[in-house]
Amino acid sequence: MDVQGKTALVTGASRGIGRAIAIELARHGVTRLILIARNRQRLEEVASEVELLDCNAIVVPLDLTQPADVSVAIAQVWRNYGPIHLLVNCAGVAHQSPFLQSRLPQVEQEIAVNLIGMYSITRMVARRMVSQREGRIVNVSSLMGKVAAPTMATYSATKFAILGFTQALRSELAPHNVQVTALLPTLTDTDMVKELDWFQGIMPMTPQQVAKTFMRGLRTEAPEILVGWQSHLAAWVNRAAPWLVEKIVYWSAPPPRPAASRLHRRDPHAPVSSSAL
Ligand SMILES: NC(=O)c1ccc[n+]([C@@H]2O[C@H](COP(=O)([O-])OP(=O)(O)OC[C@H]3O[C@@H](n4cnc5c(N)ncnc54)[C@H](OP(=O)(O)O)[C@@H]3O)[C@@H](O)[C@H]2O)c1
């Protein structure tokens, strides 16, 4: 896809990977960006940055867990600023906890943002893309959508689900000239992972590196965009010898323990759990 002169909508655009993707899209000639997240002030900061790159930015503060608000906002956005050519579903949340200590409100939040939020906005945008017979949708999953990690059970489950959602939509929407792709970052240094345990052997990527890989992937027809060599290696080994990956993850996993006694970030004994976010 050539993004030059196009309109893109990015969710989770206030911080981290979504913010980096928005800026990278502006650098590559997107003429209008619709920036969605809850925090208006942060969105306005991103808008100022992309406007310096000659891109018109529209800030839409929105909680994606509220389907009625999403419907109203997208209808208005499309009417005033459409058509949208590219939707990047990047908003997400992650909680880390041994399963036996997991708490329902956190599980519900992961499902509400990562799945229901993605569903609600995609439904509104995809319908309109189908009517204009043009569009591209990129859903941000994770390497954890391929290799699940202990202490991240629900997060992993949502990221596996996003890959299934993406695969199904790809077939359904292809006849309408709407392409659907998944982006699978590995551990990336953002707010999301600040409170999580890191696996010592993994080199975190920067949001900018993820955004550059996203841009390269956008130029191809690839159904999945893996980010970084660690992801390629893990996905390859997982295909060739899934039992091996499971064993590595199992042996690297921490014993169940209360969240309060978690090891610090970068601790040499930190578990594998967040390594493949
Ligand atoms: N960081 C990693 O290691 C990593 C690895 C693989 C995949 N990913 C995926 O990449 C995506 C971005 O993650 P990140 O690391 O950039 O996280 P982040 O820095 O924590 O950013 C998360 C974004 O989601 C938005 N968001 C959260 N809840 C929302 C809600 N209810 N409604 C609307 N927006 C909401 C946040 O904005 P507000 O708080 O302003 O609403 C923020 O812009 C996620 O889908 C994540 O699963 C991350």
The ligand as a MOL file (V3000), in Angstrom:
LIG
                    3D

  0  0  0     0  0            999 V3000
M  V30 BEGIN CTAB
M  V30 COUNTS 48 52 0 0 0
M  V30 BEGIN ATOM
M  V30 1 N 5.1750 -3.0600 24.3260 0
M  V30 2 C 5.3260 -4.3160 23.9360 0
M  V30 3 O 6.2790 -5.0230 24.3620 0
M  V30 4 C 4.3640 -4.9240 22.9610 0
M  V30 5 C 4.7430 -6.1240 22.3320 0
M  V30 6 C 3.8590 -6.7200 21.4340 0
M  V30 7 C 2.6350 -6.1350 21.1630 0
M  V30 8 N 2.2970 -4.9800 21.7820 0 CHG=1
M  V30 9 C 0.9890 -4.4070 21.4450 0
M  V30 10 O 1.1770 -3.1260 20.8760 0
M  V30 11 C 0.0510 -2.2970 21.1510 0
M  V30 12 C 0.5310 -0.9750 21.7400 0
M  V30 13 O 1.2130 -1.2640 22.9450 0
M  V30 14 P 2.2550 -0.2480 23.6020 0
M  V30 15 O 3.3840 -1.0420 24.0860 0
M  V30 16 O 2.4830 0.9040 22.7290 0 CHG=-1
M  V30 17 O 1.4130 0.1760 24.8870 0
M  V30 18 P 1.2400 1.5760 25.6430 0
M  V30 19 O 2.4510 2.4040 25.5020 0
M  V30 20 O 0.7480 1.2190 26.9890 0
M  V30 21 O 0.0500 2.2650 24.8030 0
M  V30 22 C -1.2370 1.7220 24.8150 0
M  V30 23 C -2.1380 2.6240 24.0100 0
M  V30 24 O -3.4830 2.1080 24.0650 0
M  V30 25 C -4.3610 3.1630 24.4600 0
M  V30 26 N -5.4980 2.6300 25.2010 0
M  V30 27 C -5.4740 1.8320 26.2860 0
M  V30 28 N -6.7210 1.5910 26.7280 0
M  V30 29 C -7.5580 2.2540 25.8850 0
M  V30 30 C -8.9640 2.3990 25.8150 0
M  V30 31 N -9.7750 1.8390 26.7150 0
M  V30 32 N -9.4890 3.1540 24.8200 0
M  V30 33 C -8.6710 3.7600 23.9200 0
M  V30 34 N -7.3380 3.6430 23.9280 0
M  V30 35 C -6.7820 2.9140 24.9150 0
M  V30 36 C -3.4800 4.0650 25.3280 0
M  V30 37 O -3.9480 5.3970 25.3490 0
M  V30 38 P -4.7120 6.1030 26.5760 0
M  V30 39 O -4.1330 5.5960 27.8490 0
M  V30 40 O -4.5070 7.5600 26.3100 0
M  V30 41 O -6.1380 5.6980 26.3820 0
M  V30 42 C -2.1670 4.0390 24.5590 0
M  V30 43 O -2.1980 4.9610 23.4890 0
M  V30 44 C -0.8420 -3.1060 22.1000 0
M  V30 45 O -1.8720 -3.7090 21.3580 0
M  V30 46 C 0.1130 -4.1720 22.6450 0
M  V30 47 O -0.5720 -5.3400 23.0240 0
M  V30 48 C 3.1250 -4.3440 22.6660 0
M  V30 END ATOM
M  V30 BEGIN BOND
M  V30 1 1 1 2
M  V30 2 2 2 3
M  V30 3 1 2 4
M  V30 4 1 4 5
M  V30 5 2 4 48
M  V30 6 2 5 6
M  V30 7 1 6 7
M  V30 8 2 7 8
M  V30 9 1 8 9
M  V30 10 1 8 48
M  V30 11 1 9 10
M  V30 12 1 9 46
M  V30 13 1 10 11
M  V30 14 1 11 12
M  V30 15 1 11 44
M  V30 16 1 12 13
M  V30 17 1 13 14
M  V30 18 2 14 15
M  V30 19 1 14 16
M  V30 20 1 14 17
M  V30 21 1 17 18
M  V30 22 2 18 19
M  V30 23 1 18 20
M  V30 24 1 18 21
M  V30 25 1 21 22
M  V30 26 1 22 23
M  V30 27 1 23 24
M  V30 28 1 23 42
M  V30 29 1 24 25
M  V30 30 1 25 26
M  V30 31 1 25 36
M  V30 32 1 26 27
M  V30 33 1 26 35
M  V30 34 2 27 28
M  V30 35 1 28 29
M  V30 36 1 29 30
M  V30 37 2 29 35
M  V30 38 1 30 31
M  V30 39 2 30 32
M  V30 40 1 32 33
M  V30 41 2 33 34
M  V30 42 1 34 35
M  V30 43 1 36 37
M  V30 44 1 36 42
M  V30 45 1 37 38
M  V30 46 2 38 39
M  V30 47 1 38 40
M  V30 48 1 38 41
M  V30 49 1 42 43
M  V30 50 1 44 45
M  V30 51 1 44 46
M  V30 52 1 46 47
M  V30 END BOND
M  V30 END CTAB
M  END
